Amino acid sequence: MSRDQRLLAQGLRAYLEGFGRHNENGLAAIATYEAWGPLAVQVYEKRMASILEALSLEEVQAIARGRIDLGTLAGQALEKLERD
């Protein structure tokens, strides 16, 4: 596990400990639930979709038709931010 992953896990554990102090039964349900991975994929997809919802219909259509690659544009924007 990388340092970043350890820090992420520590933060999540702290969150869960706080949650469990107020809702031990809920924490027990979280601990025994076995489908966190697939559920997280659904949440991830929903969050990515919310980015598209902020765009105009014309922009969404261009992305859907493959005329614009949103990932490429985001990568370019990230590179520019890192240079600035």
C-alpha positions in Angstrom: 0.0 0.0 0.0 1.4 3.4 -1.0 1.7 6.3 1.4 -1.2 8.1 -0.3 -3.4 4.9 0.1 -2.4 4.6 3.8 -3.4 8.2 4.4 -6.7 7.7 2.6 -7.4 4.5 4.6 -6.5 6.3 7.8 -8.9 9.1 7.0 -11.7 6.7 6.1 -11.1 4.7 9.3 -11.3 7.9 11.4 -14.6 8.8 9.6 -16.0 5.3 10.3 -14.9 5.4 14.0 -16.8 8.7 14.3 -19.8 7.3 12.5 -19.7 4.2 14.8 -19.7 6.3 17.9 -23.1 7.5 17.0 -24.4 4.5 15.1 -22.8 1.2 16.1 -25.4 -0.9 14.4 -24.8 1.1 11.2 -21.1 0.5 11.5 -21.7 -3.2 11.9 -23.8 -3.2 8.8 -21.0 -1.4 6.9 -18.5 -4.0 8.2 -20.5 -6.9 7.0 -21.7 -5.5 3.6 -19.8 -7.4 0.9 -20.5 -5.3 -2.3 -18.6 -2.1 -1.6 -16.6 -2.3 -4.8 -19.5 -2.5 -7.2 -21.4 0.1 -5.2 -18.4 2.4 -5.4 -18.3 2.0 -9.1 -22.0 3.1 -9.3 -21.3 6.2 -7.2 -18.2 6.9 -9.3 -20.2 6.7 -12.5 -22.9 9.0 -11.1 -20.3 11.6 -10.1 -18.7 11.5 -13.5 -22.2 11.9 -15.0 -22.7 15.0 -12.9 -19.8 16.6 -14.7 -21.6 16.0 -18.0 -24.8 17.5 -16.5 -23.1 20.8 -16.1 -22.3 21.0 -19.8 -24.4 22.3 -22.6 -26.4 19.9 -24.8 -24.1 20.7 -27.7 -21.0 19.8 -25.7 -22.6 16.6 -24.5 -23.6 15.6 -28.0 -20.0 16.3 -29.3 -18.6 14.1 -26.5 -21.2 11.3 -27.2 -20.4 11.3 -30.9 -16.7 11.1 -30.3 -16.0 14.5 -31.8 -14.5 15.8 -28.5 -12.5 13.7 -26.0 -13.3 15.0 -22.6 -10.5 13.0 -21.0 -7.9 14.5 -23.4 -9.2 18.0 -22.8 -9.1 17.4 -19.0 -5.5 16.1 -19.3 -4.5 19.2 -21.3 -6.1 21.5 -18.7 -4.3 19.6 -15.9 -1.0 20.0 -17.7 -1.6 23.8 -18.0 -2.4 24.1 -14.3 0.7 22.2 -13.4 2.8 24.6 -15.6 1.3 27.7 -14.2 
